[in-house]
């Protein structure tokens, strides 16, 4: 299975699901990642506030920030290669990256690998 890592902009908490106005895309990605985690699939997720060293020590991410700036976050890396910048991956893209069916994102469904 491929390794997926999401590098996010600075947020007040690790998930960004706090405050009075919650971004629906953050809610979607957090829900999907939680459901996948329950099924044994780990997708690493770092935000600039809580994990600044992860941004500095990853050469690919560091180069992207130096070239494009933090306004292009989030970055999604698949096997350490930049796959998406400036937005979160869709559920379909995540399923494709992981090689699993899209219905695997539902809490009740099982993952057929």
N, CA, C and O atoms as a GROMACS GRO file, in nm:
protein
  452
    1UNK      N    1   0.084  -0.117   0.000
    1UNK     CA    2   0.000   0.000   0.000
    1UNK      C    3   0.089   0.124   0.000
    1UNK      O    4   0.195   0.126   0.063
    2UNK      N    5   0.047   0.226  -0.069
    2UNK     CA    6   0.124   0.348  -0.080
    2UNK      C    7   0.118   0.429   0.049
    2UNK      O    8   0.020   0.423   0.124
    3UNK      N    9   0.224   0.505   0.072
    3UNK     CA   10   0.230   0.592   0.189
    3UNK      C   11   0.179   0.731   0.149
    3UNK      O   12   0.230   0.791   0.054
    4UNK      N   13   0.079   0.779   0.221
    4UNK     CA   14   0.023   0.911   0.195
    4UNK      C   15   0.050   1.000   0.315
    4UNK      O   16   0.027   0.961   0.430
    5UNK      N   17   0.099   1.120   0.287
    5UNK     CA   18   0.125   1.219   0.391
    5UNK      C   19   0.065   1.352   0.347
    5UNK      O   20   0.086   1.396   0.234
    6UNK      N   21  -0.009   1.414   0.438
    6UNK     CA   22  -0.070   1.544   0.409
    6UNK      C   23  -0.004   1.648   0.499
    6UNK      O   24  -0.003   1.635   0.622
    7UNK      N   25   0.051   1.751   0.437
    7UNK     CA   26   0.112   1.864   0.508
    7UNK      C   27   0.017   1.982   0.498
    7UNK      O   28  -0.012   2.030   0.389
    8UNK      N   29  -0.032   2.027   0.613
    8UNK     CA   30  -0.137   2.128   0.617
    8UNK      C   31  -0.087   2.264   0.666
    8UNK      O   32   0.018   2.272   0.729
    9UNK      N   33  -0.162   2.370   0.635
    9UNK     CA   34  -0.125   2.502   0.686
    9UNK      C   35  -0.138   2.507   0.838
    9UNK      O   36  -0.191   2.415   0.900
   10UNK      N   37  -0.090   2.614   0.896
   10UNK     CA   38  -0.100   2.633   1.041
   10UNK      C   39  -0.247   2.637   1.082
   10UNK      O   40  -0.329   2.706   1.022
   11UNK      N   41  -0.278   2.560   1.187
   11UNK     CA   42  -0.414   2.556   1.240
   11UNK      C   43  -0.405   2.560   1.392
   11UNK      O   44  -0.301   2.533   1.451
   12UNK      N   45  -0.517   2.596   1.454
   12UNK     CA   46  -0.519   2.610   1.600
   12UNK      C   47  -0.512   2.476   1.672
   12UNK      O   48  -0.477   2.472   1.790
   13UNK      N   49  -0.546   2.368   1.605
   13UNK     CA   50  -0.540   2.235   1.666
   13UNK      C   51  -0.499   2.136   1.557
   13UNK      O   52  -0.499   2.171   1.439
   14UNK      N   53  -0.463   2.013   1.594
   14UNK     CA   54  -0.414   1.917   1.494
   14UNK      C   55  -0.507   1.890   1.377
   14UNK      O   56  -0.460   1.863   1.266
   15UNK      N   57  -0.638   1.896   1.399
   15UNK     CA   58  -0.732   1.864   1.291
   15UNK      C   59  -0.792   1.987   1.224
   15UNK      O   60  -0.845   1.977   1.114
   16UNK      N   61  -0.784   2.102   1.288
   16UNK     CA   62  -0.847   2.223   1.235
   16UNK      C   63  -0.996   2.227   1.260
   16UNK      O   64  -1.065   2.315   1.209
   17UNK      N   65  -1.047   2.132   1.338
   17UNK     CA   66  -1.191   2.125   1.365
   17UNK      C   67  -1.224   2.193   1.497
   17UNK      O   68  -1.281   2.131   1.588
   18UNK      N   69  -1.190   2.318   1.506
   18UNK     CA   70  -1.219   2.393   1.626
   18UNK      C   71  -1.258   2.535   1.584
   18UNK      O   72  -1.243   2.571   1.467
   19UNK      N   73  -1.305   2.612   1.675
   19UNK     CA   74  -1.347   2.748   1.641
   19UNK      C   75  -1.493   2.751   1.601
   19UNK      O   76  -1.562   2.650   1.604
   20UNK      N   77  -1.537   2.869   1.563
   20UNK     CA   78  -1.679   2.888   1.532
   20UNK      C   79  -1.714   2.852   1.389
   20UNK      O   80  -1.829   2.815   1.361
   21UNK      N   81  -1.619   2.861   1.298
   21UNK     CA   82  -1.647   2.832   1.157
   21UNK      C   83  -1.558   2.717   1.111
   21UNK      O   84  -1.438   2.736   1.090
   22UNK      N   85  -1.617   2.599   1.094
   22UNK     CA   86  -1.541   2.480   1.055
   22UNK      C   87  -1.549   2.462   0.904
   22UNK      O   88  -1.657   2.461   0.846
   23UNK      N   89  -1.433   2.448   0.842
   23UNK     CA   90  -1.423   2.425   0.698
   23UNK      C   91  -1.480   2.286   0.668
   23UNK      O   92  -1.433   2.187   0.723
   24UNK      N   93  -1.582   2.278   0.580
   24UNK     CA   94  -1.643   2.147   0.548
   24UNK      C   95  -1.543   2.047   0.490
   24UNK      O   96  -1.557   1.927   0.512
   25UNK      N   97  -1.442   2.096   0.417
   25UNK     CA   98  -1.343   2.004   0.361
   25UNK      C   99  -1.255   1.944   0.471
   25UNK      O  100  -1.215   1.828   0.462
   26UNK      N  101  -1.225   2.024   0.574
   26UNK     CA  102  -1.149   1.971   0.688
   26UNK      C  103  -1.231   1.866   0.762
   26UNK      O  104  -1.177   1.764   0.806
   27UNK      N  105  -1.360   1.890   0.775
   27UNK     CA  106  -1.447   1.793   0.840
   27UNK      C  107  -1.451   1.663   0.759
   27UNK      O  108  -1.443   1.554   0.816
   28UNK      N  109  -1.461   1.674   0.626
   28UNK     CA  110  -1.463   1.556   0.539
   28UNK      C  111  -1.334   1.477   0.551
   28UNK      O  112  -1.336   1.356   0.572
   29UNK      N  113  -1.219   1.547   0.538
   29UNK     CA  114  -1.091   1.476   0.539
   29UNK      C  115  -1.066   1.413   0.675
   29UNK      O  116  -1.011   1.303   0.683
   30UNK      N  117  -1.104   1.481   0.783
   30UNK     CA  118  -1.086   1.425   0.917
   30UNK      C  119  -1.171   1.301   0.936
   30UNK      O  120  -1.125   1.202   0.994
   31UNK      N  121  -1.295   1.304   0.889
   31UNK     CA  122  -1.384   1.189   0.901
   31UNK      C  123  -1.331   1.071   0.821
   31UNK      O  124  -1.327   0.959   0.871
   32UNK      N  125  -1.291   1.097   0.698
   32UNK     CA  126  -1.237   0.990   0.612
   32UNK      C  127  -1.113   0.929   0.675
   32UNK      O  128  -1.100   0.807   0.681
   33UNK      N  129  -1.021   1.012   0.723
   33UNK     CA  130  -0.896   0.961   0.780
   33UNK      C  131  -0.923   0.883   0.908
   33UNK      O  132  -0.857   0.782   0.933
   34UNK      N  133  -1.018   0.928   0.989
   34UNK     CA  134  -1.054   0.853   1.110
   34UNK      C  135  -1.113   0.717   1.076
   34UNK      O  136  -1.080   0.617   1.139
   35UNK      N  137  -1.201   0.713   0.976
   35UNK     CA  138  -1.261   0.586   0.934
   35UNK      C  139  -1.154   0.491   0.880
   35UNK      O  140  -1.158   0.371   0.909
   36UNK      N  141  -1.061   0.543   0.801
   36UNK     CA  142  -0.953   0.458   0.747
   36UNK      C  143  -0.861   0.409   0.859
   36UNK      O  144  -0.816   0.294   0.857
   37UNK      N  145  -0.834   0.496   0.956
   37UNK     CA  146  -0.748   0.458   1.069
   37UNK      C  147  -0.810   0.342   1.146
   37UNK      O  148  -0.739   0.251   1.189
   38UNK      N  149  -0.941   0.344   1.164
   38UNK     CA  150  -1.012   0.234   1.234
   38UNK      C  151  -0.996   0.102   1.160
   38UNK      O  152  -1.010  -0.005   1.219
   39UNK      N  153  -0.968   0.111   1.031
   39UNK     CA  154  -0.952  -0.010   0.948
   39UNK      C  155  -0.805  -0.046   0.928
   39UNK      O  156  -0.773  -0.135   0.850
   40UNK      N  157  -0.716   0.024   0.999
   40UNK     CA  158  -0.574  -0.010   0.993
   40UNK      C  159  -0.494   0.064   0.889
   40UNK      O  160  -0.377   0.034   0.868
   41UNK      N  161  -0.555   0.161   0.822
   41UNK     CA  162  -0.483   0.239   0.720
   41UNK      C  163  -0.442   0.372   0.782
   41UNK      O  164  -0.527   0.451   0.825
   42UNK      N  165  -0.314   0.395   0.786
   42UNK     CA  166  -0.262   0.520   0.843
   42UNK      C  167  -0.223   0.615   0.732
   42UNK      O  168  -0.148   0.580   0.641
   43UNK      N  169  -0.273   0.735   0.741
   43UNK     CA  170  -0.230   0.844   0.653
   43UNK      C  171  -0.174   0.951   0.746
   43UNK      O  172  -0.244   1.003   0.832
   44UNK      N  173  -0.047   0.982   0.727
   44UNK     CA  174   0.015   1.082   0.813
   44UNK      C  175  -0.037   1.220   0.778
   44UNK      O  176  -0.062   1.252   0.662
   45UNK      N  177  -0.054   1.300   0.881
   45UNK     CA  178  -0.110   1.434   0.865
   45UNK      C  179  -0.036   1.528   0.960
   45UNK      O  180  -0.036   1.506   1.081
   46UNK      N  181   0.025   1.632   0.904
   46UNK     CA  182   0.100   1.726   0.985
   46UNK      C  183   0.052   1.868   0.954
   46UNK      O  184   0.030   1.902   0.838
   47UNK      N  185   0.036   1.949   1.060
   47UNK     CA  186   0.009   2.090   1.032
   47UNK      C  187   0.126   2.173   1.080
   47UNK      O  188   0.199   2.135   1.172
   48UNK      N  189   0.142   2.286   1.018
   48UNK     CA  190   0.258   2.372   1.039
   48UNK      C  191   0.272   2.419   1.183
   48UNK      O  192   0.384   2.440   1.230
   49UNK      N  193   0.161   2.438   1.254
   49UNK     CA  194   0.166   2.484   1.392
   49UNK      C  195   0.221   2.375   1.485
   49UNK      O  196   0.308   2.402   1.567
   50UNK      N  197   0.169   2.254   1.471
   50UNK     CA  198   0.202   2.146   1.565
   50UNK      C  199   0.326   2.066   1.527
   50UNK      O  200   0.387   2.003   1.614
   51UNK      N  201   0.363   2.067   1.402
   51UNK     CA  202   0.476   1.983   1.356
   51UNK      C  203   0.569   2.058   1.262
   51UNK      O  204   0.594   2.010   1.151
   52UNK      N  205   0.620   2.173   1.301
   52UNK     CA  206   0.704   2.249   1.208
   52UNK      C  207   0.831   2.176   1.164
   52UNK      O  208   0.879   2.197   1.052
   53UNK      N  209   0.885   2.090   1.250
   53UNK     CA  210   1.007   2.018   1.213
   53UNK      C  211   0.982   1.919   1.099
   53UNK      O  212   1.072   1.892   1.020
   54UNK      N  213   0.861   1.865   1.089
   54UNK     CA  214   0.828   1.773   0.979
   54UNK      C  215   0.837   1.846   0.845
   54UNK      O  216   0.876   1.787   0.744
   55UNK      N  217   0.802   1.975   0.844
   55UNK     CA  218   0.809   2.056   0.724
   55UNK      C  219   0.954   2.088   0.689
   55UNK      O  220   0.992   2.093   0.572
   56UNK      N  221   1.034   2.109   0.792
   56UNK     CA  222   1.174   2.146   0.771
   56UNK      C  223   1.259   2.026   0.730
   56UNK      O  224   1.351   2.039   0.650
   57UNK      N  225   1.229   1.908   0.785
   57UNK     CA  226   1.315   1.793   0.760
   57UNK      C  227   1.278   1.715   0.634
   57UNK      O  228   1.358   1.635   0.585
   58UNK      N  229   1.158   1.737   0.582
   58UNK     CA  230   1.122   1.671   0.457
   58UNK      C  231   1.171   1.757   0.341
   58UNK      O  232   1.121   1.867   0.320
   59UNK      N  233   1.268   1.708   0.267
   59UNK     CA  234   1.331   1.788   0.161
   59UNK      C  235   1.231   1.831   0.054
   59UNK      O  236   1.237   1.944   0.005
   60UNK      N  237   1.139   1.743   0.018
   60UNK     CA  238   1.040   1.775  -0.085
   60UNK      C  239   0.949   1.888  -0.038
   60UNK      O  240   0.925   1.983  -0.112
   61UNK      N  241   0.898   1.877   0.083
   61UNK     CA  242   0.807   1.978   0.138
   61UNK      C  243   0.881   2.109   0.158
   61UNK      O  244   0.829   2.216   0.125
   62UNK      N  245   1.001   2.102   0.210
   62UNK     CA  246   1.081   2.223   0.232
   62UNK      C  247   1.105   2.297   0.100
   62UNK      O  248   1.094   2.419   0.094
   63UNK      N  249   1.138   2.222  -0.004
   63UNK     CA  250   1.160   2.282  -0.136
   63UNK      C  251   1.032   2.346  -0.189
   63UNK      O  252   1.035   2.457  -0.243
   64UNK      N  253   0.918   2.277  -0.174
   64UNK     CA  254   0.790   2.332  -0.221
   64UNK      C  255   0.756   2.462  -0.149
   64UNK      O  256   0.711   2.558  -0.212
   65UNK      N  257   0.778   2.466  -0.020
   65UNK     CA  258   0.749   2.589   0.056
   65UNK      C  259   0.840   2.701   0.012
   65UNK      O  260   0.796   2.815  -0.003
   66UNK      N  261   0.968   2.671  -0.010
   66UNK     CA  262   1.061   2.774  -0.055
   66UNK      C  263   1.028   2.826  -0.194
   66UNK      O  264   1.047   2.945  -0.222
   67UNK      N  265   0.978   2.739  -0.280
   67UNK     CA  266   0.945   2.778  -0.417
   67UNK      C  267   0.806   2.840  -0.429
   67UNK      O  268   0.788   2.939  -0.500
   68UNK      N  269   0.707   2.784  -0.360
   68UNK     CA  270   0.568   2.825  -0.379
   68UNK      C  271   0.509   2.900  -0.260
   68UNK      O  272   0.409   2.970  -0.275
   69UNK      N  273   0.569   2.884  -0.142
   69UNK     CA  274   0.519   2.951  -0.023
   69UNK      C  275   0.413   2.868   0.048
   69UNK      O  276   0.365   2.768  -0.004
   70UNK      N  277   0.378   2.911   0.168
   70UNK     CA  278   0.282   2.836   0.249
   70UNK      C  279   0.138   2.852   0.201
   70UNK      O  280   0.050   2.778   0.244
   71UNK      N  281   0.114   2.947   0.113
   71UNK     CA  282  -0.022   2.964   0.059
   71UNK      C  283  -0.064   2.847  -0.029
   71UNK      O  284  -0.183   2.832  -0.057
   72UNK      N  285   0.030   2.764  -0.071
   72UNK     CA  286  -0.002   2.646  -0.153
   72UNK      C  287  -0.036   2.524  -0.069
   72UNK      O  288  -0.073   2.420  -0.125
   73UNK      N  289  -0.026   2.534   0.064
   73UNK     CA  290  -0.064   2.423   0.150
   73UNK      C  291  -0.215   2.405   0.145
   73UNK      O  292  -0.286   2.504   0.127
   74UNK      N  293  -0.266   2.285   0.159
   74UNK     CA  294  -0.197   2.162   0.193
   74UNK      C  295  -0.129   2.097   0.073
   74UNK      O  296  -0.168   2.116  -0.042
   75UNK      N  297  -0.024   2.019   0.105
   75UNK     CA  298   0.044   1.935   0.007
   75UNK      C  299   0.011   1.790   0.041
   75UNK      O  300   0.014   1.751   0.158
   76UNK      N  301  -0.020   1.712  -0.059
   76UNK     CA  302  -0.039   1.569  -0.040
   76UNK      C  303   0.073   1.497  -0.112
   76UNK      O  304   0.091   1.514  -0.233
   77UNK      N  305   0.149   1.418  -0.038
   77UNK     CA  306   0.257   1.338  -0.096
   77UNK      C  307   0.215   1.192  -0.097
   77UNK      O  308   0.160   1.141   0.001
   78UNK      N  309   0.243   1.126  -0.208
   78UNK     CA  310   0.219   0.983  -0.221
   78UNK      C  311   0.356   0.920  -0.246
   78UNK      O  312   0.421   0.948  -0.347
   79UNK      N  313   0.397   0.834  -0.154
   79UNK     CA  314   0.531   0.775  -0.160
   79UNK      C  315   0.637   0.882  -0.180
   79UNK      O  316   0.729   0.869  -0.262
   80UNK      N  317   0.623   0.990  -0.103
   80UNK     CA  318   0.717   1.103  -0.099
   80UNK      C  319   0.722   1.186  -0.227
   80UNK      O  320   0.811   1.271  -0.242
   81UNK      N  321   0.630   1.164  -0.318
   81UNK     CA  322   0.620   1.246  -0.439
   81UNK      C  323   0.498   1.336  -0.427
   81UNK      O  324   0.393   1.291  -0.381
   82UNK      N  325   0.511   1.463  -0.467
   82UNK     CA  326   0.400   1.557  -0.459
   82UNK      C  327   0.290   1.512  -0.556
   82UNK      O  328   0.314   1.498  -0.676
   83UNK      N  329   0.171   1.491  -0.502
   83UNK     CA  330   0.057   1.449  -0.583
   83UNK      C  331  -0.044   1.561  -0.600
   83UNK      O  332  -0.101   1.578  -0.708
   84UNK      N  333  -0.066   1.640  -0.493
   84UNK     CA  334  -0.166   1.746  -0.495
   84UNK      C  335  -0.116   1.863  -0.412
   84UNK      O  336  -0.058   1.844  -0.304
   85UNK      N  337  -0.138   1.985  -0.462
   85UNK     CA  338  -0.106   2.103  -0.383
   85UNK      C  339  -0.225   2.198  -0.382
   85UNK      O  340  -0.305   2.201  -0.476
   86UNK      N  341  -0.237   2.273  -0.274
   86UNK     CA  342  -0.338   2.377  -0.267
   86UNK      C  343  -0.478   2.331  -0.229
   86UNK      O  344  -0.569   2.413  -0.218
   87UNK      N  345  -0.495   2.201  -0.208
   87UNK     CA  346  -0.627   2.148  -0.169
   87UNK      C  347  -0.608   2.007  -0.112
   87UNK      O  348  -0.503   1.945  -0.128
   88UNK      N  349  -0.712   1.961  -0.045
   88UNK     CA  350  -0.710   1.824   0.007
   88UNK      C  351  -0.750   1.727  -0.104
   88UNK      O  352  -0.825   1.763  -0.194
   89UNK      N  353  -0.700   1.603  -0.097
   89UNK     CA  354  -0.742   1.505  -0.197
   89UNK      C  355  -0.890   1.472  -0.181
   89UNK      O  356  -0.942   1.470  -0.069
   90UNK      N  357  -0.955   1.445  -0.292
   90UNK     CA  358  -1.094   1.400  -0.287
   90UNK      C  359  -1.096   1.256  -0.235
   90UNK      O  360  -0.993   1.190  -0.229
   91UNK      N  361  -1.214   1.209  -0.198
   91UNK     CA  362  -1.227   1.070  -0.156
   91UNK      C  363  -1.187   0.976  -0.269
   91UNK      O  364  -1.124   0.872  -0.246
   92UNK      N  365  -1.224   1.011  -0.391
   92UNK     CA  366  -1.190   0.929  -0.507
   92UNK      C  367  -1.039   0.922  -0.527
   92UNK      O  368  -0.984   0.816  -0.556
   93UNK      N  369  -0.971   1.035  -0.511
   93UNK     CA  370  -0.825   1.037  -0.526
   93UNK      C  371  -0.759   0.952  -0.417
   93UNK      O  372  -0.665   0.878  -0.446
   94UNK      N  373  -0.806   0.964  -0.293
   94UNK     CA  374  -0.750   0.883  -0.186
   94UNK      C  375  -0.769   0.734  -0.214
   94UNK      O  376  -0.677   0.655  -0.197
   95UNK      N  377  -0.888   0.697  -0.258
   95UNK     CA  378  -0.915   0.557  -0.290
   95UNK      C  379  -0.820   0.508  -0.400
   95UNK      O  380  -0.767   0.397  -0.393
   96UNK      N  381  -0.799   0.592  -0.501
   96UNK     CA  382  -0.709   0.557  -0.611
   96UNK      C  383  -0.565   0.543  -0.560
   96UNK      O  384  -0.497   0.447  -0.595
   97UNK      N  385  -0.519   0.638  -0.480
   97UNK     CA  386  -0.383   0.631  -0.425
   97UNK      C  387  -0.362   0.504  -0.344
   97UNK      O  388  -0.257   0.440  -0.352
   98UNK      N  389  -0.464   0.467  -0.265
   98UNK     CA  390  -0.453   0.351  -0.176
   98UNK      C  391  -0.486   0.219  -0.244
   98UNK      O  392  -0.456   0.112  -0.191
   99UNK      N  393  -0.549   0.226  -0.361
   99UNK     CA  394  -0.588   0.105  -0.430
   99UNK      C  395  -0.701   0.031  -0.360
   99UNK      O  396  -0.704  -0.092  -0.357
  100UNK      N  397  -0.794   0.106  -0.302
  100UNK     CA  398  -0.908   0.048  -0.231
  100UNK      C  399  -1.038   0.102  -0.291
  100UNK      O  400  -1.038   0.208  -0.354
  101UNK      N  401  -1.148   0.031  -0.271
  101UNK     CA  402  -1.276   0.081  -0.322
  101UNK      C  403  -1.324   0.204  -0.244
  101UNK      O  404  -1.295   0.217  -0.125
  102UNK      N  405  -1.395   0.290  -0.311
  102UNK     CA  406  -1.443   0.414  -0.249
  102UNK      C  407  -1.536   0.386  -0.131
  102UNK      O  408  -1.541   0.464  -0.037
  103UNK      N  409  -1.609   0.275  -0.135
  103UNK     CA  410  -1.699   0.246  -0.022
  103UNK      C  411  -1.622   0.210   0.105
  103UNK      O  412  -1.683   0.197   0.211
  104UNK      N  413  -1.492   0.192   0.096
  104UNK     CA  414  -1.408   0.165   0.213
  104UNK      C  415  -1.407   0.282   0.310
  104UNK      O  416  -1.368   0.267   0.426
  105UNK      N  417  -1.448   0.398   0.263
  105UNK     CA  418  -1.444   0.517   0.346
  105UNK      C  419  -1.560   0.523   0.443
  105UNK      O  420  -1.559   0.600   0.539
  106UNK      N  421  -1.661   0.440   0.419
  106UNK     CA  422  -1.775   0.434   0.510
  106UNK      C  423  -1.731   0.362   0.636
  106UNK      O  424  -1.652   0.267   0.631
  107UNK      N  425  -1.782   0.407   0.747
  107UNK     CA  426  -1.741   0.350   0.876
  107UNK      C  427  -1.775   0.201   0.886
  107UNK      O  428  -1.698   0.124   0.945
  108UNK      N  429  -1.888   0.161   0.829
  108UNK     CA  430  -1.935   0.023   0.844
  108UNK      C  431  -1.872  -0.075   0.746
  108UNK      O  432  -1.868  -0.195   0.774
  109UNK      N  433  -1.822  -0.028   0.633
  109UNK     CA  434  -1.775  -0.119   0.529
  109UNK      C  435  -1.637  -0.175   0.561
  109UNK      O  436  -1.561  -0.118   0.639
  110UNK      N  437  -1.606  -0.288   0.499
  110UNK     CA  438  -1.477  -0.352   0.514
  110UNK      C  439  -1.390  -0.316   0.394
  110UNK      O  440  -1.441  -0.286   0.286
  111UNK      N  441  -1.261  -0.321   0.414
  111UNK     CA  442  -1.168  -0.291   0.305
  111UNK      C  443  -1.130  -0.421   0.235
  111UNK      O  444  -1.082  -0.516   0.298
  112UNK      N  445  -1.153  -0.423   0.106
  112UNK     CA  446  -1.113  -0.536   0.023
  112UNK      C  447  -0.985  -0.499  -0.049
  112UNK      O  448  -0.986  -0.416  -0.140
  113UNK      N  449  -0.877  -0.559  -0.009
  113UNK     CA  450  -0.749  -0.524  -0.069
  113UNK      C  451  -0.714  -0.617  -0.180
  113UNK      O  452  -0.609  -0.603  -0.243
   0.00000   0.00000   0.00000
